[in-house]
Amino acid sequence: MKPRHKRFAIIVGGLAALGIAATLVLNAFQSNLVFFFTPTQVSKGEAPKDRTFRIGGLVKEGSLQRTDITARFVVTDTAKEIPVSYTGILPDLFSEGKGVVAQGNLGADGQFTATEVLAKHDENYMPPEAQAAVDQAHEASKTLKQ
C-alpha cells in the first residue's frame, strides 16, 4: 500500500470508531433518561406506557394506606389524581399533603408502581416542575369552576 492509502485507511477507521463510540454513548444516555410528568399529563396519556418516568405532585390527604412494607397513596396536582403503589421504606419526610416525586411505571389499570419515592427536604421545597404543574392545574380547575 502506498503511504497515501494507509493514511486514508487510518482516517476512515478512526472516523468509524468515533461514530460507533458516539452511538454507544448516546444510546446509554437515552436509556437512562427519565422524564417528569404531572397527574394531569398522565391522565391525558402523555406519559410513556413502556418506560420509566417520574410523577410528581402532592400526596392526597387521607389516601395513605400501609400494609407491611407496601404503601399505597394518591398523587394529585389538585386537578387529577393517580394512585401509586410502592414497596419499600418511605422517606422520613414523606407525609400526606406534602410534595412527592415517585419514579416507576404506569400499569395498564392506571396504577403507578413506584420503584423510588422522593420527599421534599424542608417545608418550603418542592421540585420546580412539580410546583409549576400544581400551580397550573390549580389555575385550570379555578377556570373550569367559573
Sequence and secondary structure as in RCSB ss.txt:
>XXXX:A:sequence
MKPRHKRFAIIVGGLAALGIAATLVLNAFQSNLVFFFTPTQVSKGEAPKDRTFRIGGLVKEGSLQRTDITARFVV
TDTAKEIPVSYTGILPDLFSEGKGVVAQGNLGADGQFTATEVLAKHDENYMPPEAQAAVDQAHEASKTLKQ
>XXXX:A:secstr
  HHHHHHHHHHHHHHHHHHHHHHHHHHHHHT  EEE HHHHHTT S SSS EEEEEEE TT  EEETTEEEEEE
E SS EEEEEEES   TT  TTSEEEEEEEE TTS EEEEEEEE SSTT   HHHHHHHHHHHHHHHHHH 
